[in-house]
Structures are given as C-alpha cells and as structure tokens.
Amino acid sequence: MIKKSLIAAVLLSLVGVLGCTSAATTKTPASVKSIREAEIATAWTMQQMEISVKSEVTIILNLANGDKVDGYFYIESGTSINFTITGNSLIYQSPVTAQGTQSDRFSFTAGLAQGVAYTLRFTPMANGTQQPADSTIFLELIYPATGEIYVPFGTK
C-alpha cells in the first residue's frame, strides 16, 4: 500500500511538472477512504471507496490492453455528480437527467487506441451546473489484479 502511494505521488508530481492533457489534479482537497479491498480468485481486485469531494476529483487506473473494468457509484450526500471516463479521449459519460446523476453503473475494456492510463472524474453539481458543492460518493471498482489504481491524497 505504501509502495502504491509513493508511485502515485511520483506520477502526480510528474504530471504537474511535465503536464498531461488526460489527467487532472483536484482543485480542492478530496478525502478518499478505502472501505474494502479484496482479491477475487487471484485474477481480480475489488475496491470500495468513500470519496468526499468539494470540487473535482480524478482517479487514475493503469491497465493493460484487453483489461476489463466494472464499477458503480452512488451519491451518499450531495445533489448530483458529473462522471466521465477518459483514456486518450472520452470513453463514457453518465447520462444527466433534470435531477442530475445520482448513481451509475459502468463497464469498459482497455484498448491500445485509448492508452494505458484511464481517468475516472467526478465533478459535483449544484443546481444543474458544475459548481463547487460538498458531495460524498461511494465507488466500487472491479479490475484485473495486474492493474494499478491511483487516488488523490490531501496534505495539511
């Protein structure tokens, strides 16, 4: 776990120094709490997280060609969320209704055309527009055990 945190810190600092169009950093601190992580038949990893966010938060998945990802999220508190998955381009965006997006289920397969780094971006919405708003999101991801996940961490 410490190794993954150190790798995440190095990658995020490189993104900040070198710049990258497919990854973003949080605009305000986000709190990511790991609720449960389990290995499924040695080939898969299931991870459940509770994410408290005020602005935007990005989670990065490093995957190999052909890796499959399944997941879902729902809002524990807050109004609605804008959710996107991108590789080199937009792969998926949650449908937005008049009430906003409260929950969604998603699935995708990594491909060479999209690269190896995939971003899952959550942006809280207030009154139907992307505005800073306190939200708490429950997220579950199932991805290959060979994949890597990077989450933001706050400093004081």
Backbone as CSV, one residue per row, in Angstrom:
resi,resn,N_x,N_y,N_z,CA_x,CA_y,CA_z,C_x,C_y,C_z
1,MET,0.835,-1.191,0.000,0.000,0.000,0.000,0.878,1.253,0.000
2,ILE,1.960,1.219,0.791,2.871,2.376,0.836,3.537,2.540,-0.525
3,LYS,3.892,1.391,-1.152,4.523,1.444,-2.465,3.601,2.109,-3.485
4,LYS,2.313,1.745,-3.450,1.349,2.346,-4.379,1.206,3.840,-4.120
5,SER,1.220,4.239,-2.844,1.105,5.662,-2.511,2.315,6.439,-3.015
6,LEU,3.505,5.852,-2.865,4.714,6.523,-3.346,4.711,6.639,-4.870
7,ILE,4.295,5.571,-5.545,4.219,5.620,-7.009,3.214,6.672,-7.444
8,ALA,2.073,6.738,-6.747,1.059,7.740,-7.080,1.609,9.146,-6.898
9,ALA,2.349,9.374,-5.806,2.915,10.697,-5.549,3.900,11.081,-6.648
10,VAL,4.734,10.133,-7.067,5.705,10.408,-8.127,4.991,10.704,-9.437
11,LEU,4.001,9.877,-9.797,3.273,10.110,-11.046,2.543,11.442,-11.042
12,LEU,1.875,11.756,-9.931,1.144,13.025,-9.871,2.085,14.218,-9.921
13,SER,3.270,14.107,-9.303,4.214,15.219,-9.374,4.775,15.358,-10.786
14,LEU,4.983,14.228,-11.489,5.437,14.306,-12.878,4.379,14.939,-13.766
15,VAL,3.122,14.608,-13.524,2.034,15.207,-14.293,2.037,16.717,-14.086
16,GLY,2.240,17.155,-12.850,2.265,18.586,-12.555,3.441,19.289,-13.201
17,VAL,4.606,18.616,-13.249,5.807,19.227,-13.809,5.790,19.178,-15.329
18,LEU,5.487,18.005,-15.892,5.549,17.833,-17.335,4.264,18.237,-18.039
19,GLY,3.158,18.156,-17.336,1.861,18.460,-17.942,1.314,17.244,-18.660
20,CYS,0.011,17.122,-18.656,-0.634,15.993,-19.310,-2.077,16.380,-19.583
21,THR,-2.537,16.157,-20.805,-3.898,16.546,-21.141,-4.928,15.546,-20.660
22,SER,-4.516,14.293,-20.371,-5.510,13.294,-19.999,-5.658,13.123,-18.498
23,ALA,-4.914,13.840,-17.691,-5.039,13.714,-16.239,-5.157,15.103,-15.625
24,ALA,-5.924,15.184,-14.566,-6.092,16.455,-13.868,-5.879,16.223,-12.386
25,THR,-5.567,17.269,-11.677,-5.437,17.165,-10.239,-6.672,17.776,-9.604
26,THR,-6.876,17.468,-8.357,-8.032,18.023,-7.681,-7.820,19.510,-7.444
27,LYS,-8.895,20.263,-7.482,-8.816,21.700,-7.266,-8.915,22.031,-5.788
28,THR,-9.585,21.204,-5.038,-9.633,21.334,-3.588,-9.402,19.943,-3.025
29,PRO,-8.929,19.865,-1.793,-8.619,18.549,-1.242,-9.827,17.622,-1.243
30,ALA,-9.559,16.398,-1.617,-10.586,15.356,-1.565,-10.138,14.343,-0.528
31,SER,-11.096,13.756,0.123,-10.799,12.722,1.097,-11.255,11.393,0.510
32,VAL,-10.315,10.481,0.312,-10.639,9.165,-0.222,-10.368,8.148,0.871
33,LYS,-11.415,7.456,1.256,-11.322,6.462,2.323,-11.570,5.086,1.719
34,SER,-10.592,4.194,1.864,-10.764,2.833,1.376,-11.614,2.070,2.383
35,ILE,-12.747,1.574,1.920,-13.661,0.843,2.796,-13.315,-0.639,2.797
36,ARG,-13.086,-1.178,1.603,-12.783,-2.601,1.491,-11.991,-2.840,0.222
37,GLU,-10.995,-3.727,0.325,-10.243,-4.168,-0.844,-10.114,-5.672,-0.730
38,ALA,-10.448,-6.377,-1.806,-10.410,-7.835,-1.770,-9.905,-8.382,-3.088
39,GLU,-9.220,-9.512,-3.000,-8.779,-10.222,-4.181,-9.865,-11.223,-4.545
40,ILE,-10.211,-11.294,-5.820,-11.241,-12.220,-6.279,-10.563,-13.239,-7.189
41,ALA,-10.469,-14.470,-6.710,-9.891,-15.589,-7.474,-8.511,-15.265,-8.045
42,THR,-7.703,-14.537,-7.341,-6.330,-14.140,-7.680,-6.189,-13.364,-8.992
43,ALA,-7.234,-13.262,-9.780,-7.133,-12.561,-11.063,-7.715,-11.159,-11.020
44,TRP,-8.543,-10.877,-10.011,-9.265,-9.607,-9.960,-9.093,-8.943,-8.603
45,THR,-9.251,-7.637,-8.590,-9.256,-6.860,-7.357,-10.571,-6.093,-7.287
46,MET,-11.202,-6.125,-6.127,-12.407,-5.337,-5.890,-12.039,-4.298,-4.841
47,GLN,-12.346,-3.060,-5.113,-12.049,-1.990,-4.174,-13.275,-1.114,-3.995
48,GLN,-13.621,-0.863,-2.728,-14.724,0.038,-2.400,-14.143,1.260,-1.709
49,MET,-14.606,2.444,-2.131,-14.097,3.701,-1.593,-15.237,4.647,-1.270
50,GLU,-14.994,5.482,-0.283,-15.891,6.596,0.014,-15.099,7.863,-0.272
51,ILE,-15.627,8.686,-1.169,-14.917,9.874,-1.622,-15.698,11.107,-1.209
52,SER,-15.081,11.963,-0.408,-15.670,13.251,-0.042,-14.975,14.310,-0.881
53,VAL,-15.752,15.039,-1.656,-15.159,15.987,-2.601,-15.934,17.296,-2.588
54,LYS,-15.210,18.397,-2.756,-15.832,19.711,-2.808,-15.856,20.258,-4.237
55,SER,-14.877,19.867,-5.040,-14.807,20.391,-6.401,-14.749,19.236,-7.390
56,GLU,-13.582,18.837,-7.802,-13.429,17.764,-8.779,-12.366,16.802,-8.276
57,VAL,-12.571,15.520,-8.503,-11.578,14.523,-8.120,-11.388,13.560,-9.282
58,THR,-10.132,13.175,-9.501,-9.786,12.256,-10.580,-9.079,11.039,-9.989
59,ILE,-9.542,9.864,-10.394,-8.917,8.604,-10.017,-8.313,8.029,-11.288
60,ILE,-7.078,7.547,-11.206,-6.384,7.041,-12.385,-6.214,5.534,-12.273
61,LEU,-6.560,4.827,-13.339,-6.351,3.382,-13.449,-5.313,3.125,-14.536
62,ASN,-4.266,2.371,-14.215,-3.314,1.919,-15.229,-3.682,0.494,-15.587
63,LEU,-3.952,0.250,-16.868,-4.441,-1.044,-17.326,-3.661,-1.509,-18.547
64,ALA,-3.693,-2.809,-18.791,-3.089,-3.387,-19.988,-4.159,-3.546,-21.063
65,ASN,-3.720,-3.721,-22.295,-4.640,-3.925,-23.408,-5.537,-5.136,-23.131
66,GLY,-6.843,-4.954,-23.258,-7.793,-6.042,-23.048,-8.314,-6.166,-21.629
67,ASP,-7.754,-5.405,-20.675,-8.239,-5.444,-19.289,-9.668,-4.908,-19.232
68,LYS,-10.509,-5.566,-18.446,-11.901,-5.141,-18.291,-12.105,-4.555,-16.902
69,VAL,-12.936,-3.516,-16.833,-13.251,-2.840,-15.578,-14.765,-2.754,-15.445
70,ASP,-15.250,-3.079,-14.263,-16.667,-2.906,-13.938,-16.736,-2.055,-12.684
71,GLY,-17.775,-1.261,-12.574,-17.919,-0.461,-11.371,-19.273,0.204,-11.288
72,TYR,-19.506,0.788,-10.140,-20.701,1.594,-9.950,-20.420,2.611,-8.856
73,PHE,-21.241,3.646,-8.839,-21.145,4.649,-7.788,-22.542,5.130,-7.455
74,TYR,-22.670,5.677,-6.262,-23.897,6.386,-5.897,-23.527,7.492,-4.936
75,ILE,-24.373,8.505,-4.882,-24.130,9.657,-4.018,-24.718,9.368,-2.647
76,GLU,-23.859,9.427,-1.623,-24.330,9.259,-0.245,-24.882,10.569,0.292
77,SER,-24.229,11.680,-0.080,-24.730,13.008,0.289,-24.323,13.986,-0.800
78,GLY,-25.127,14.997,-1.007,-24.895,15.955,-2.082,-26.067,15.906,-3.046
79,THR,-25.992,16.686,-4.112,-27.127,16.767,-5.026,-26.964,15.865,-6.238
80,SER,-25.968,16.092,-7.048,-25.745,15.259,-8.229,-24.273,15.348,-8.618
81,ILE,-23.899,14.513,-9.588,-22.493,14.416,-9.967,-22.379,14.320,-11.485
82,ASN,-21.324,14.857,-12.027,-20.968,14.646,-13.423,-19.824,13.633,-13.415
83,PHE,-19.981,12.506,-14.112,-18.989,11.434,-14.098,-18.552,11.118,-15.513
84,THR,-17.228,11.075,-15.727,-16.688,10.708,-17.037,-15.543,9.722,-16.874
85,ILE,-15.343,8.917,-17.921,-14.182,8.035,-18.025,-13.476,8.421,-19.312
86,THR,-12.170,8.678,-19.215,-11.397,9.022,-20.399,-10.114,8.208,-20.444
87,GLY,-9.663,7.966,-21.648,-8.327,7.437,-21.927,-7.644,8.557,-22.685
88,ASN,-7.325,8.311,-23.943,-6.837,9.393,-24.796,-7.984,10.289,-25.251
89,SER,-9.220,9.783,-25.128,-10.416,10.559,-25.447,-11.550,10.083,-24.545
90,LEU,-12.682,10.727,-24.631,-13.831,10.369,-23.806,-14.310,8.960,-24.152
91,ILE,-14.452,8.117,-23.130,-14.953,6.758,-23.302,-16.404,6.670,-22.856
92,TYR,-16.712,7.322,-21.731,-18.056,7.210,-21.172,-18.386,8.456,-20.360
93,GLN,-19.638,8.877,-20.432,-20.140,9.951,-19.581,-21.516,9.535,-19.089
94,SER,-21.732,9.668,-17.775,-23.032,9.324,-17.209,-24.104,10.214,-17.806
95,PRO,-25.264,9.634,-18.112,-26.359,10.466,-18.605,-26.833,11.421,-17.516
96,VAL,-27.124,12.642,-17.906,-27.567,13.648,-16.946,-29.062,13.883,-17.155
97,THR,-29.828,13.729,-16.082,-31.268,13.982,-16.136,-31.547,15.353,-15.521
98,ALA,-32.801,15.736,-15.454,-33.166,17.015,-14.844,-32.747,17.062,-13.379
99,GLN,-32.755,15.904,-12.713,-32.345,15.840,-11.308,-30.834,15.636,-11.171
100,GLY,-30.118,15.489,-12.268,-28.693,15.215,-12.229,-28.456,13.719,-12.100
101,THR,-27.211,13.319,-12.040,-26.867,11.908,-11.913,-26.673,11.578,-10.445
102,GLN,-27.449,10.629,-9.946,-27.369,10.197,-8.551,-26.553,8.919,-8.401
103,SER,-26.573,8.074,-9.439,-25.838,6.814,-9.414,-25.658,6.330,-10.843
104,ASP,-24.710,5.410,-11.024,-24.497,4.848,-12.347,-23.658,3.583,-12.238
105,ARG,-23.826,2.720,-13.206,-23.037,1.514,-13.342,-22.296,1.638,-14.665
106,PHE,-21.035,1.200,-14.702,-20.245,1.341,-15.918,-19.338,0.131,-16.106
107,SER,-18.912,-0.059,-17.335,-18.024,-1.150,-17.697,-17.278,-0.737,-18.957
108,PHE,-15.992,-1.041,-19.028,-15.245,-0.763,-20.244,-14.053,-1.709,-20.342
109,THR,-13.518,-1.821,-21.554,-12.351,-2.656,-21.822,-11.235,-1.755,-22.323
110,ALA,-10.046,-1.898,-21.720,-8.891,-1.093,-22.120,-8.441,-1.520,-23.513
111,GLY,-8.063,-0.550,-24.319,-7.603,-0.835,-25.673,-6.385,0.005,-26.022
112,LEU,-5.599,-0.472,-26.950,-4.383,0.246,-27.353,-4.669,1.661,-27.836
113,ALA,-5.796,1.869,-28.491,-6.130,3.194,-29.018,-6.353,4.215,-27.905
114,GLN,-6.745,3.756,-26.713,-7.016,4.671,-25.593,-5.823,4.820,-24.650
115,GLY,-4.743,4.080,-24.839,-3.572,4.188,-23.984,-3.658,3.256,-22.783
116,VAL,-2.825,3.521,-21.770,-2.786,2.650,-20.593,-3.341,3.325,-19.344
117,ALA,-3.452,4.638,-19.349,-3.960,5.372,-18.179,-5.389,5.840,-18.450
118,TYR,-6.285,5.490,-17.548,-7.695,5.839,-17.683,-8.110,6.672,-16.479
119,THR,-8.807,7.763,-16.712,-9.222,8.640,-15.623,-10.717,8.516,-15.390
120,LEU,-11.060,8.394,-14.126,-12.454,8.426,-13.689,-12.607,9.757,-12.968
121,ARG,-13.400,10.662,-13.519,-13.510,12.025,-12.988,-14.915,12.263,-12.441
122,PHE,-14.957,12.718,-11.185,-16.205,13.058,-10.511,-16.219,14.562,-10.269
123,THR,-17.259,15.243,-10.761,-17.416,16.676,-10.530,-18.796,16.912,-9.924
124,PRO,-18.854,17.369,-8.670,-20.161,17.645,-8.053,-20.880,18.756,-8.802
125,MET,-22.191,18.658,-8.822,-23.008,19.667,-9.486,-24.023,20.230,-8.504
126,ALA,-24.273,21.516,-8.614,-25.292,22.171,-7.797,-26.208,22.936,-8.744
127,ASN,-27.491,22.779,-8.580,-28.484,23.465,-9.423,-28.273,23.188,-10.910
128,GLY,-27.855,21.966,-11.244,-27.703,21.580,-12.644,-26.466,22.116,-13.331
129,THR,-25.582,22.807,-12.617,-24.358,23.316,-13.216,-23.167,22.832,-12.406
130,GLN,-22.005,22.778,-13.067,-20.796,22.354,-12.372,-20.311,23.484,-11.486
131,GLN,-20.639,23.378,-10.219,-20.236,24.360,-9.220,-19.676,23.597,-8.025
132,PRO,-18.761,24.203,-7.297,-18.284,23.529,-6.095,-19.452,23.213,-5.160
133,ALA,-19.505,21.975,-4.730,-20.562,21.535,-3.821,-20.040,20.332,-3.045
134,ASP,-20.314,20.282,-1.762,-19.889,19.143,-0.959,-20.681,17.909,-1.357
135,SER,-19.968,16.839,-1.680,-20.607,15.572,-2.020,-19.793,14.433,-1.443
136,THR,-20.485,13.364,-1.090,-19.829,12.136,-0.672,-20.310,11.039,-1.607
137,ILE,-19.359,10.327,-2.195,-19.652,9.328,-3.215,-19.138,7.973,-2.745
138,PHE,-19.941,6.928,-2.934,-19.492,5.559,-2.733,-19.135,5.013,-4.106
139,LEU,-17.944,4.430,-4.238,-17.475,3.888,-5.516,-16.979,2.472,-5.310
140,GLU,-17.411,1.559,-6.182,-16.862,0.202,-6.200,-16.283,-0.059,-7.570
141,LEU,-15.042,-0.561,-7.596,-14.362,-0.912,-8.843,-13.920,-2.361,-8.790
142,ILE,-14.072,-3.072,-9.895,-13.517,-4.406,-10.054,-12.639,-4.342,-11.292
143,TYR,-11.350,-4.639,-11.109,-10.394,-4.535,-12.196,-9.356,-5.652,-12.047
144,PRO,-8.581,-5.945,-13.116,-7.592,-7.017,-13.025,-6.567,-6.754,-11.919
145,ALA,-6.123,-7.824,-11.269,-5.142,-7.700,-10.182,-3.836,-7.092,-10.679
146,THR,-3.577,-7.173,-11.976,-2.361,-6.579,-12.537,-2.501,-5.074,-12.752
147,GLY,-3.721,-4.561,-12.666,-3.954,-3.124,-12.829,-3.518,-2.355,-11.593
148,GLU,-3.352,-1.062,-11.758,-2.965,-0.195,-10.644,-3.943,0.966,-10.564
149,ILE,-4.239,1.377,-9.336,-5.153,2.493,-9.118,-4.434,3.578,-8.332
150,TYR,-4.657,4.820,-8.722,-4.051,5.962,-8.047,-5.162,6.922,-7.644
151,VAL,-5.187,7.260,-6.378,-6.193,8.177,-5.855,-5.488,9.400,-5.274
152,PRO,-6.149,10.546,-5.274,-5.531,11.744,-4.701,-5.421,11.618,-3.195
153,PHE,-4.457,12.299,-2.639,-4.352,12.348,-1.189,-4.114,13.790,-0.791
154,GLY,-4.650,14.148,0.356,-4.525,15.522,0.824,-3.341,15.678,1.773
155,THR,-2.836,16.873,1.845,-1.775,17.199,2.796,-2.243,18.368,3.639
156,LYS,-1.694,18.474,4.810,-2.053,19.583,5.703,-0.853,20.439,5.961
